[in-house]
Amino acid sequence: EPEYAQQLIANGVVVVPGEAFGEGGAGHMRISYATSMQNIKKAMKIMEEIL
């Protein structure tokens, strides 16, 4: 699991490395936006700080 994914998870943003979906996913990550807009904005802020 890439370090950035571990950092995001540690900060409450769950991501799945793209490699979990085949070699075509390498270098990507999968996120879900099936939550409130408030949670999405919070997650985006955390992602901005980490990435």
MODELLER restraints for C-alpha pairs under 7 A, 6 or more apart:
rsr = mdl.restraints
at = mdl.atoms
rsr.add(forms.Gaussian(group=physical.xy_distance, feature=features.Distance(at['CA:1:A'], at['CA:17:A']), mean=6.91, stdev=0.5))
rsr.add(forms.Gaussian(group=physical.xy_distance, feature=features.Distance(at['CA:5:A'], at['CA:15:A']), mean=6.30, stdev=0.5))
rsr.add(forms.Gaussian(group=physical.xy_distance, feature=features.Distance(at['CA:8:A'], at['CA:14:A']), mean=6.58, stdev=0.5))
rsr.add(forms.Gaussian(group=physical.xy_distance, feature=features.Distance(at['CA:8:A'], at['CA:47:A']), mean=6.84, stdev=0.5))
rsr.add(forms.Gaussian(group=physical.xy_distance, feature=features.Distance(at['CA:9:A'], at['CA:15:A']), mean=6.89, stdev=0.5))
rsr.add(forms.Gaussian(group=physical.xy_distance, feature=features.Distance(at['CA:13:A'], at['CA:43:A']), mean=5.93, stdev=0.5))
rsr.add(forms.Gaussian(group=physical.xy_distance, feature=features.Distance(at['CA:15:A'], at['CA:29:A']), mean=6.46, stdev=0.5))
rsr.add(forms.Gaussian(group=physical.xy_distance, feature=features.Distance(at['CA:15:A'], at['CA:30:A']), mean=5.70, stdev=0.5))
rsr.add(forms.Gaussian(group=physical.xy_distance, feature=features.Distance(at['CA:15:A'], at['CA:31:A']), mean=5.09, stdev=0.5))
rsr.add(forms.Gaussian(group=physical.xy_distance, feature=features.Distance(at['CA:16:A'], at['CA:29:A']), mean=5.59, stdev=0.5))
rsr.add(forms.Gaussian(group=physical.xy_distance, feature=features.Distance(at['CA:16:A'], at['CA:30:A']), mean=5.03, stdev=0.5))
rsr.add(forms.Gaussian(group=physical.xy_distance, feature=features.Distance(at['CA:16:A'], at['CA:31:A']), mean=6.63, stdev=0.5))
rsr.add(forms.Gaussian(group=physical.xy_distance, feature=features.Distance(at['CA:17:A'], at['CA:28:A']), mean=6.35, stdev=0.5))
rsr.add(forms.Gaussian(group=physical.xy_distance, feature=features.Distance(at['CA:17:A'], at['CA:29:A']), mean=4.39, stdev=0.5))
rsr.add(forms.Gaussian(group=physical.xy_distance, feature=features.Distance(at['CA:17:A'], at['CA:30:A']), mean=6.21, stdev=0.5))
rsr.add(forms.Gaussian(group=physical.xy_distance, feature=features.Distance(at['CA:18:A'], at['CA:25:A']), mean=4.09, stdev=0.5))
rsr.add(forms.Gaussian(group=physical.xy_distance, feature=features.Distance(at['CA:18:A'], at['CA:26:A']), mean=5.42, stdev=0.5))
rsr.add(forms.Gaussian(group=physical.xy_distance, feature=features.Distance(at['CA:18:A'], at['CA:27:A']), mean=6.59, stdev=0.5))
rsr.add(forms.Gaussian(group=physical.xy_distance, feature=features.Distance(at['CA:18:A'], at['CA:28:A']), mean=4.72, stdev=0.5))
rsr.add(forms.Gaussian(group=physical.xy_distance, feature=features.Distance(at['CA:18:A'], at['CA:29:A']), mean=4.49, stdev=0.5))
rsr.add(forms.Gaussian(group=physical.xy_distance, feature=features.Distance(at['CA:18:A'], at['CA:30:A']), mean=6.01, stdev=0.5))
rsr.add(forms.Gaussian(group=physical.xy_distance, feature=features.Distance(at['CA:19:A'], at['CA:25:A']), mean=4.80, stdev=0.5))
rsr.add(forms.Gaussian(group=physical.xy_distance, feature=features.Distance(at['CA:19:A'], at['CA:26:A']), mean=4.80, stdev=0.5))
rsr.add(forms.Gaussian(group=physical.xy_distance, feature=features.Distance(at['CA:33:A'], at['CA:40:A']), mean=6.61, stdev=0.5))
